[in-house]
Amino acid sequence: MPDTLHLRRPHRPEGGEDYNLNLSQRRADTVVRYLVERYSVASSQIRAVGRGMREPLYKGISEENDRLNRRVEVRLEAAK
């Protein structure tokens, strides 16, 4: 099993950039809490990173793009 699990949670473009970054971070933190509580993943091995509107997969404002950009990305890294 990898030693570190990184979670990134982009968010949709409603509200201001600061609002969305904060909301994105809170949602990423919620995913971390869930993994720790439900699956006993060590919190020291998880890092939550909210991205706000900074890294959309689909650019342009539309309901479809907003839907597609709502995601949680998981990146696993081995110990160095």
N, C-alpha and C positions, 0 to 999 in steps of 0.2 A: 504494500500500500504506500502511496506517496507520503512524504513527510509533511507537506503543506498543501492546503486547499485554499485557493483564492476565489472569491466570489465577486463578480462585478455586476452591478445592477443599473443599466441605463434607464432613463425615464422619458416620458413624452414631453412635447414642447408647449405645454400649457403652463401659465404662470411665468414668473421670471426665472432667470438662470440660477440665482441663489436659492430660490424656493425649490426648484427641481433638483438641484444638487443635494440639498438637505433631505428632501423626500426620498431620493434615490438611495442615499446613505442609510436612512432609517429602514428602508425596505431590505437592503442588503444585510443590515444588522439583524433584522427579523429572521432571515434565512439562516444566518449563523446560529441564532438562539434555537431555532427549530432543530438543526442538525446536532447541536450539543445536547439538547434535552431529549430528543427522540431517539437518536442513534449513538449517543455517548461519544461523539467525536470530541477530542480534546480542543478546548477553545484556543489554546496556545498554537494550534496547528491550522487555524483558520484566520483568514484576513478578509474582511468585507470592505469593498471599495465601491462607493456610489459614483456614478459617472455623470449623472444629470443628463443633459442634452449633448454632451461632448462627443459621443462616439456612436451615432446612429448607423445601423446597417443599411437602412433605406432612407435616402434623403428626400426632402420635399415634404410639405405639409399636406397630409391627407389622412383620413380615418384608417385606410389600409396600411399606410406606412407607420402610423402610430401603433397600430395593432402588432405589426411585425417587429417593431422596435422594442416592444415590452418583453423583456427577457431577463433571465439571470444567466450569466456566463460562469462556468466553472473551469478553472485552470489548475491542474495538478502538477506539483513540482517535487522532484526527488531531493533528498538532502544533499547539500554540497560538501 
